[in-house]
């Protein structure tokens, strides 16, 4: 359980730093090169399985944090099993990084399964 939270948050931090570096180098309206896009795909691909596991195995599936995470990742809007579509959605919306980190951190702090260990 702890590993899932850690994996998500650390990869979101890495993605955030990638965006920060790109913005500093090239400005806000920068178009991603293929190599850069692959870095984002790799990081988000590592996150999604853990993120879905956290969301769908939460002891409180109706919590505000779970609802917020589902909304942030576009779960209700996308309704697809195609991971690539979700990856494109996340990559094209870097403003979702901080809300995802905040909600995951709240979930981790409040997850009763972690306090038992």
N, C-alpha and C positions, 0 to 999 in steps of 0.2 A: 504494500500500500504506500509506504513512505517513498519507495523508489519511483512509483508512478508520479507522485506530486513533484518530487525532486527533478525527474527527467523533464516534465512539462515546464516547470519554472526555469530550469537552467537553459533549456533550448529556447524558451521565449526571451530570456536575457541575451542569448547569442544572436537571435534574430533581430532584437532591438539594436544591438551594437552594429550588426550589418547595415541596418537602415540608417543608423546615425552616421556611420562612416560614408555610406553612399551619398547621403544628403550633404554632408560636409564637403565632399569632393566634387559633386556634380550638381548640386541644387535640388530643389524639391520636385521638379517635373522631370526627373531623370527616367529614361526608359531602360529597363533592365536588360543587360546582355545575357546571352544564353548561360554562360558560366555562373553568373550571379544568380540567375533564376534557379539553377540547379542547387546552389547552396541553400536557398530558401525552401525548395522542394524537399531536400534532404532533412532539414531541421523540422519542418512541419510534418513530414512523413513519420519521423520518430515520435512526434508528439501525439498524433491522432489516436493510435491504439490505446495509449495510456489515458488520454483525455476521455475517450468514449467509455473506457472501463470505469473511470472515476464517476462519470455522469450516470451511467446505467447500473452501477453497483453501490450507489450512495445509500447510506442508511436512512437518509431523508430526501427522497427524490423530488419532493415538493418544496424544498428549501429555496430561498431567494437566490442563493449562490448558484444552484443547479439551473434554475430558470434563467438566470442571467447568462451563464455559460452557453446554454442552448441558444439563447438569442444572439449572443456574440458570434458564435460560429455559424449562424444561419441554419441551424438544424431544422427549424420549422419551415423556412422558406425554400431550402434546397431539396429536402425530401428525396435524396438519392443515395444509392449505395456506391456511386462512382466517386472514389476517393479523389480522383484528379479534379473533379469539379469543385470539391471542397478546398483542395489545395490552391487552386486558382483564386477562389473567393478570398481565402485568408491572405494570400500573397498580395492581392490587389487592394487589401484593406489594412495597411500597417497601423492605422489608428486603433485597431482592435487589440494590439499587444498589451498595453497597460491594463485595460479592463480585464483581459483574460488572466493576467498575472495577479491582479487584485482579487478576483473571485476565487482563483485556485488557492491563493494564500489563505483567504477566509475559510474555505472548505477544509484545508489542511489543519488549520488551527482548531477548528470546531469538530473535526472528525473523531468520534468517540473511539473508533478502532485504533487510532494512533496513540491515544492516551493510555491504553491498556498495556502497551508494550514497554 
